[in-house]
Amino acid sequence: MVAVGHAKKGRRKSLSMSGYVLLTGATGLLGQYLVRDLLAAGHRLALLIRGNSKATPLERMEGILQLWETRLETTLPRPLCIEADITKEGLGISPEDNDWINRHCSRMIHSAASLQFREETSTGEPYRTNVEGTRNVIRWLAQSRIRGLHYISTAYVCGRRDDLVMEDELDTGQEFRNDYERSKFQAEKMVREASFLDQLTVYRPVVITGDSETGYTSTYHGSYLYMKLAALLARNTDADEDGNRHLPIRWGLTGDERRNITPVEWNSKVITRLFDTPEAHGRTFQMPPRKPTTMRQVIEFGTKYFNITGIEFAGYGFQDPNPPLTDLERLVWSSIEIYRAYDFKDPQFDQTNLRQFVPDVPCPELDDDVTQRLIAYAEADRWGKRRPDPLVMAVDTIASRLAPYVDQTSETGDDSNNVTNVSLDLSGPGGGQWKIQLVDDQLVKAARGLAERHQPTLRMSMQEFNQINGDLQSIQVRIAKYLSIPAGDSNGLASQLAQAIFSEAVESTT
């Protein structure tokens, strides 16, 4: 057996907490929540996002942020959006973006993954993303200045086991139930062999389901297969006078088999807390629920919602049934064949590290109320087929105003007496984060990203930003209200910003 260490001796270094956090997988279910929670924790984010046939990287990022803004009823900061593809050499990142990352990013969270269970010959998934993609990430990191990596693995790198899986175990000669498990095992092994890293923290979630509070999900895998099957059966079966749909289906299970399922918001909350706890870094965290679900509950999630009766847990002797399977039973069994390997064996996972560092964040139980919310959302979402709400893509953005001043190859930074450096952190659609340089009340240079935290920053929503107008004095007062400046003359700086950025608004009123 090959054990995994918690930290690399002699290589611990304190990592800067003032830089940007680089995140992959932001458009995935867990990634969307990490974006929300890391922003809420005050982190500056840079997202590596791949475009697709339906949306550009920027549009995909906006979709995530506007979703949260609608639900949270607030505006959010705009992370830096960097076009990338981890399946390409060098992650497909441009030289300019590579330069920006090396100057601004101190840590990386690698969350991107394929959930494909069986290898697709046409795409090569899940190995293309999970193995080759992670190999590309490691090679790219070796050439970068980032030496702190937080890697999202899976508890199922343990493979086919039903005993207690320890946190410091990885390669025990295990067999795997599918290509997903095997690909994630290979990826975690590669990450642990990256000797150039100063710090590696590994997170191992179990099966992740939707939000226990809202029911939200963006993907329908795992336990959703049983819920969706129940929905399909209900749509094709008439209810009796009592509203029940009687479907005699025998399962070759006792119903007491253990299943490890956790809601997505809990996983994100735990990872964010651990990410913000330096003492926890360098360890491995397995993330099972304290109270596992049973297969009886998993199946009953859907049967209760759709009033299906007739389910019988016939025990393991039913694997060769007598009488033979009915047509309905054959349909049901074949529909969940891809997940049946998990029906019989789900390990127990050691969570010593988790309980040490996040003892006060209990995992919500998948009770009737939670599971009914999950299915209600899935039904309203048409199981992923509902058309998303249209994006609000601002036309007159601050980016277009600053574009003539942006120099991709240099940074603001001159500290001479007549030069002032200020950050703009503008939230909401059309917003973004920039450093700008003023010389004698004139805007002379702009660059992507915020400056160090001790420098002045103008923080406001784009709605407030676009509403600023009037005479110079009233604009100055409005800007001073949103100007974060540790020391010095905020009114003087507000006056400079009013002259430099809002000169057109001032001129139109004079």
C-alpha positions in Angstrom: 0.0 0.0 0.0 1.3 3.5 -0.8 0.2 6.1 1.7 -0.1 9.8 1.0 1.6 12.4 3.1 -0.1 15.4 4.6 2.6 17.9 3.8 6.0 18.1 2.1 8.6 18.4 4.8 10.8 21.4 4.5 8.9 23.0 1.7 6.2 24.9 3.6 6.2 28.6 2.8 3.7 31.3 3.7 1.7 32.2 0.6 0.5 35.7 -0.1 -3.1 36.2 0.8 -3.4 39.5 -1.2 -3.2 38.0 -4.7 -5.9 36.5 -6.9 -7.1 32.9 -6.6 -7.0 31.0 -9.9 -10.0 28.7 -10.3 -10.8 26.0 -12.9 -14.2 24.4 -13.2 -16.2 27.5 -12.3 -19.1 26.5 -14.6 -19.6 23.1 -13.0 -22.1 22.6 -10.1 -19.5 22.7 -7.3 -17.5 25.4 -9.1 -20.5 27.7 -9.3 -20.8 27.5 -5.5 -17.1 28.0 -5.0 -17.3 31.2 -7.0 -20.2 32.5 -4.8 -18.6 31.5 -1.5 -15.0 32.6 -2.3 -16.3 36.0 -3.4 -18.4 36.2 -0.2 -15.2 35.5 1.8 -13.5 38.4 0.1 -11.3 36.6 -2.3 -10.3 38.1 -5.6 -10.9 35.5 -8.3 -9.5 34.8 -11.8 -11.5 32.1 -13.6 -10.1 29.9 -16.3 -13.1 29.3 -18.6 -13.4 27.5 -21.9 -15.8 28.9 -24.5 -18.3 26.7 -26.3 -20.6 26.8 -29.3 -23.3 28.6 -27.3 -21.4 31.1 -25.3 -18.0 32.9 -24.9 -16.0 32.5 -21.7 -17.2 35.9 -20.6 -20.8 35.0 -21.2 -20.5 31.8 -19.3 -19.0 33.7 -16.4 -21.8 36.2 -16.5 -24.3 33.4 -16.5 -22.9 32.2 -13.2 -22.7 35.6 -11.6 -26.2 36.8 -12.7 -27.7 33.6 -11.4 -26.3 34.3 -8.0 -27.2 38.0 -8.1 -30.8 37.1 -8.8 -30.9 34.7 -5.9 -28.9 36.8 -3.5 -30.6 40.0 -4.5 -27.3 41.9 -4.7 -24.5 42.6 -7.1 -21.3 40.7 -7.1 -17.7 41.7 -8.0 -16.6 40.6 -11.5 -13.7 38.1 -11.4 -11.1 38.3 -14.1 -12.2 35.9 -16.9 -9.3 34.2 -18.7 -10.0 32.1 -21.8 -8.4 28.6 -21.3 -8.9 24.9 -22.0 -7.1 22.5 -19.7 -7.2 19.8 -22.4 -4.7 21.9 -24.4 -1.0 22.2 -23.9 -0.2 25.3 -21.8 -4.0 25.3 -21.0 -4.5 27.3 -24.1 -3.7 30.5 -22.2 -2.3 33.4 -24.2 1.1 34.9 -23.4 -0.5 38.1 -22.2 -2.8 36.2 -19.8 0.1 34.0 -18.6 2.0 37.1 -17.8 -0.9 38.5 -15.9 -1.4 35.3 -13.9 2.3 35.2 -12.9 2.0 38.7 -11.6 -1.3 38.4 -9.7 -2.1 34.8 -8.7 -0.7 33.2 -5.7 -2.8 30.0 -5.4 -4.9 27.8 -7.6 -8.0 25.6 -7.0 -8.3 22.9 -9.7 -11.9 21.8 -9.7 -12.5 21.1 -13.4 -13.5 17.5 -14.0 -15.5 15.2 -16.3 -18.2 13.1 -14.5 -18.4 10.6 -17.4 -18.6 7.1 -16.0 -17.6 5.2 -19.1 -15.0 6.2 -21.6 -16.5 7.9 -24.7 -14.4 6.9 -27.7 -15.4 10.0 -29.6 -14.4 12.5 -26.9 -11.9 10.4 -24.8 -13.8 11.5 -21.6 -13.4 11.2 -18.7 -9.6 10.6 -19.3 -9.3 13.7 -21.6 -10.2 16.1 -18.8 -9.4 14.2 -15.6 -6.1 12.7 -16.6 -4.7 14.7 -19.6 -6.2 17.9 -18.4 -4.7 17.5 -14.9 -1.4 16.6 -16.5 -1.5 19.8 -18.5 -2.3 21.8 -15.3 0.7 20.3 -13.5 3.0 21.0 -16.4 1.7 24.6 -16.7 2.0 25.1 -12.9 5.7 24.0 -13.0 6.4 26.9 -15.4 4.3 29.4 -13.4 5.0 31.1 -10.1 2.1 29.4 -8.3 3.3 26.9 -5.8 0.1 26.4 -3.7 -2.5 24.0 -5.2 -5.9 23.0 -3.8 -7.1 20.0 -5.8 -10.7 18.7 -5.9 -10.5 14.9 -6.1 -13.2 12.4 -5.1 -13.5 10.0 -2.2 -14.0 7.3 -4.8 -10.4 7.1 -5.7 -10.6 4.3 -3.2 -12.3 2.1 -5.8 -14.3 -0.9 -4.9 -14.1 -1.1 -1.2 -16.6 -1.4 1.7 -14.2 -1.0 4.7 -12.9 2.1 6.3 -10.9 4.3 3.9 -8.3 6.3 5.7 -7.3 9.9 4.7 -3.7 9.0 4.1 -4.5 6.1 1.7 -4.4 6.3 -2.1 -2.9 3.3 -3.9 -3.9 0.1 -2.2 -4.1 -2.0 -5.3 -7.8 -1.4 -5.5 -10.1 -2.2 -8.4 -12.3 0.4 -9.9 -16.0 0.4 -10.7 -15.8 2.7 -13.7 -13.6 4.9 -15.7 -14.5 8.0 -13.7 -13.0 6.5 -10.5 -9.9 5.2 -12.4 -9.3 8.6 -14.1 -9.6 10.5 -10.8 -7.2 8.1 -9.1 -4.7 8.6 -11.8 -5.1 12.4 -11.6 -4.7 12.5 -7.8 -1.6 10.3 -8.1 0.0 12.7 -10.6 -0.8 15.8 -8.5 0.8 14.2 -5.4 3.9 13.5 -7.5 4.3 17.2 -8.4 7.4 17.7 -6.2 7.7 21.4 -7.2 4.6 22.4 -5.2 5.2 24.0 -1.8 1.7 23.1 -0.6 -0.9 20.7 -1.8 -4.3 20.3 -0.2 -6.7 17.6 -1.5 -10.4 17.5 -1.1 -12.3 14.3 -1.6 -16.1 14.8 -1.9 -18.5 11.9 -2.1 -21.6 11.9 -4.3 -22.7 15.6 -4.6 -26.4 16.4 -5.1 -28.3 19.7 -5.4 -28.8 22.5 -2.9 -30.6 21.3 0.2 -32.1 24.8 0.8 -33.2 25.7 -2.7 -33.1 22.4 -4.7 -30.9 24.0 -7.3 -28.6 21.9 -9.5 -27.1 22.3 -12.9 -26.4 18.6 -13.5 -28.4 15.4 -13.0 -26.1 12.6 -12.0 -25.8 10.1 -9.2 -29.0 9.9 -7.0 -30.9 12.0 -9.6 -30.9 8.9 -11.9 -33.4 7.2 -9.5 -35.5 10.4 -9.1 -35.7 10.9 -12.9 -36.6 7.2 -13.4 -39.5 7.7 -11.0 -40.6 10.8 -12.9 -40.5 8.8 -16.2 -42.5 6.0 -14.7 -45.1 8.4 -13.2 -45.6 10.2 -16.5 -46.4 6.9 -18.2 -48.7 5.4 -15.5 -52.2 6.5 -14.7 -53.0 7.2 -11.0 -55.8 5.4 -9.2 -58.7 7.1 -7.4 -56.4 7.7 -4.4 -53.7 9.3 -6.6 -51.3 6.4 -6.3 -49.5 4.7 -9.1 -49.0 1.0 -8.4 -45.9 -0.4 -10.0 -44.8 -3.8 -8.7 -41.0 -3.6 -8.9 -38.6 -5.9 -7.0 -35.1 -4.8 -6.1 -32.2 -7.2 -5.3 -31.3 -5.2 -2.2 -32.2 -5.2 1.4 -32.7 -1.4 1.3 -30.3 -0.9 4.2 -27.2 -0.4 2.0 -25.2 2.7 2.9 -24.9 5.6 0.4 -22.7 8.7 0.9 -24.5 11.7 -0.6 -24.0 15.4 0.3 -25.6 18.6 -0.9 -23.5 21.0 -3.0 -23.7 24.0 -0.8 -22.2 22.1 2.2 -19.2 21.0 0.1 -18.5 24.5 -1.1 -18.8 25.9 2.4 -16.4 23.3 3.8 -13.9 23.8 1.0 -14.0 27.6 1.4 -13.5 27.3 5.1 -10.5 25.0 4.7 -9.1 27.2 2.0 -9.2 30.1 4.5 -7.5 28.1 7.2 -3.7 28.0 6.6 -3.3 25.4 9.4 -5.4 23.0 7.4 -3.3 23.2 4.2 -1.2 20.3 3.1 -3.7 17.7 4.3 -6.3 15.5 2.7 -10.0 15.9 3.5 -12.6 13.2 2.9 -16.0 14.7 2.9 -18.8 12.2 3.6 -22.0 12.9 5.6 -21.9 12.0 9.2 -25.2 10.1 8.7 -25.2 8.2 5.4 -28.3 7.7 3.3 -29.7 4.2 2.6 -30.6 2.7 -0.7 -34.2 2.5 0.5 -34.2 6.3 1.0 -32.6 6.9 -2.4 -35.3 4.9 -4.2 -38.0 6.4 -2.0 -37.0 9.9 -2.8 -38.8 9.6 -6.1 -41.5 7.1 -5.3 -42.8 9.3 -2.5 -42.9 12.4 -4.6 -44.7 10.7 -7.4 -46.9 8.5 -5.2 -45.5 5.3 -6.6 -46.3 2.1 -4.6 -45.4 -1.5 -5.1 -41.7 -1.3 -4.5 -40.3 -4.4 -2.8 -36.8 -4.9 -1.4 -36.3 -8.6 -2.0 -32.7 -9.0 -0.7 -29.6 -10.3 -2.3 -31.0 -13.7 -3.2 -33.1 -11.9 -5.8 -30.2 -11.5 -8.2 -31.5 -14.6 -10.1 -35.2 -14.0 -9.5 -37.9 -16.6 -9.5 -40.4 -15.8 -11.0 -38.3 -14.1 -13.8 -38.2 -10.3 -14.2 -41.2 -8.7 -15.7 -40.8 -6.3 -18.6 -41.2 -3.4 -16.2 -38.5 -4.7 -13.9 -36.1 -5.3 -16.8 -36.7 -1.7 -18.0 -36.0 -0.3 -14.5 -32.9 -2.5 -13.8 -31.4 -1.6 -17.2 -32.0 2.1 -16.6 -29.9 2.2 -13.5 -27.3 -0.3 -14.6 -24.5 2.3 -14.7 -24.9 3.0 -11.0 -25.7 -0.5 -9.7 -22.1 -1.1 -8.6 -22.7 1.5 -5.9 -25.9 0.0 -4.7 -24.2 -2.8 -2.9 -20.9 -1.3 -1.6 -20.2 2.2 -0.4 -17.2 2.6 1.9 -16.9 4.3 5.2 -14.6 7.2 5.0 -12.3 8.4 7.7 -12.9 12.1 8.4 -10.4 12.9 11.2 -9.1 16.0 9.5 -12.5 17.3 8.6 -13.8 17.0 12.2 -10.7 18.7 13.5 -10.9 21.8 11.2 -14.6 22.2 10.5 -16.4 20.6 13.5 -19.1 23.3 13.4 -20.3 22.8 9.9 -22.6 19.7 10.0 -23.8 18.2 6.7 -27.5 18.6 6.1 -29.4 15.4 6.1 -31.3 14.3 3.0 -34.7 14.1 4.7 -38.1 14.2 3.0 -38.2 18.0 2.9 -34.8 18.3 1.3 -35.4 15.6 -1.3 -38.8 16.9 -2.2 -37.2 20.3 -2.9 -34.6 18.6 -5.1 -37.2 16.9 -7.2 -39.5 19.9 -7.4 -36.6 22.0 -8.8 -35.7 19.2 -11.2 -39.3 19.0 -12.5 -39.4 22.8 -12.9 -36.0 22.7 -14.7 -37.4 19.9 -16.9 -34.4 17.9 -15.8 -31.9 20.3 -17.3 -33.8 21.1 -20.5 -35.3 24.4 -19.4 -34.0 27.4 -21.3 -31.9 29.7 -19.1 -32.9 33.2 -18.4 -31.3 35.7 -20.9 -28.1 37.5 -19.8 -28.0 41.2 -19.2 -25.0 42.1 -21.3 -24.3 45.8 -20.8 -23.4 47.7 -24.0 -21.8 50.8 -22.5 -19.4 49.1 -20.1 -16.6 50.6 -18.1 -14.4 48.2 -20.1 -15.1 50.0 -23.3 -14.3 53.3 -21.6 -11.0 52.1 -20.3 -10.0 50.1 -23.5 -8.0 53.0 -25.0 -5.9 53.2 -21.9 -5.2 49.5 -21.3 -1.7 48.4 -21.9 -1.5 44.6 -21.8 2.3 44.5 -21.4 2.8 46.8 -18.5 1.3 47.7 -15.1 0.4 50.9 -13.4 2.9 51.6 -10.6 4.6 55.0 -10.9 4.5 56.6 -7.4 5.9 60.1 -8.3 4.2 63.1 -6.7 1.9 63.9 -9.6 0.9 60.3 -10.3 -2.0 58.6 -8.5 -2.9 54.9 -8.7 -6.4 53.8 -7.9 -8.3 50.5 -8.3 -11.8 50.2 -9.7 -14.0 47.4 -8.3 -17.3 47.7 -10.1 -19.9 45.0 -9.4 -22.8 43.8 -11.5 -23.3 43.3 -15.3 -20.8 45.4 -17.2 -18.5 45.7 -14.2 -15.0 44.6 -13.7 -11.7 45.1 -11.8 -9.0 47.5 -13.0 -6.0 49.5 -11.8 -5.9 53.0 -13.3 -3.2 55.7 -13.2 -4.0 59.4 -13.0 -1.6 62.2 -13.8 -2.7 65.7 -13.1 -6.4 64.7 -13.0 -6.0 62.9 -16.4 -6.4 59.1 -16.9 -3.3 57.9 -18.6 -3.1 54.1 -18.1 -5.3 51.2 -17.1 -4.6 47.5 -16.4 -6.7 44.5 -15.5 -7.0 43.5 -11.9 -7.0 45.2 -8.5 -3.9 46.6 -6.9 -2.6 45.6 -3.4 -5.3 45.8 -0.7 -3.7 48.8 1.0 -4.2 51.0 -2.1 -7.3 53.2 -2.7 -10.2 51.4 -4.3 -13.5 52.8 -5.7 -16.1 50.1 -5.0 -19.7 50.5 -6.4 -22.2 48.8 -8.6 -22.3 49.5 -12.3 -25.9 50.8 -11.8 -24.6 53.4 -9.3 -21.6 54.1 -11.5 -23.7 54.8 -14.6 -26.0 57.1 -12.6 -23.3 59.5 -11.6 -23.7 62.9 -13.2 -24.1 66.5 -12.3 -21.7 69.2 -11.4 -18.1 68.4 -10.2 -18.9 68.9 -6.5 -21.9 66.5 -6.5 -19.9 63.9 -8.4 -17.0 64.2 -6.0 -19.3 63.7 -3.0 -20.9 60.6 -4.6 -17.5 59.1 -5.4 -16.1 59.8 -1.9 -19.0 57.8 -0.5 -17.7 54.6 -2.2 -14.0 55.3 -2.0 -12.0 53.0 0.2 -8.8 54.7 1.2 -6.9 53.7 4.3 -5.3 57.1 4.9 -5.0 60.5 3.1 -7.3 63.0 1.5 -10.3 61.0 0.2 -12.0 64.2 -1.0 -8.9 65.1 -3.0 -8.8 61.7 -4.6 -12.5 61.8 -5.3 -12.0 65.1 -7.1 -9.3 63.6 -9.2 -11.5 60.6 -10.1 -14.4 62.9 -10.9 -12.2 64.9 -13.3 -10.5 61.9 -14.9 -13.4 59.4 -15.3 -16.5 61.5 -15.3 -15.3 64.5 -17.3 -18.0 63.9 -19.9 -20.7 63.9 -17.2 -19.3 67.1 -15.8 -18.9 68.8 -19.2 -22.5 68.0 -20.1 -23.8 69.9 -17.1 -21.7 73.0 -17.5 
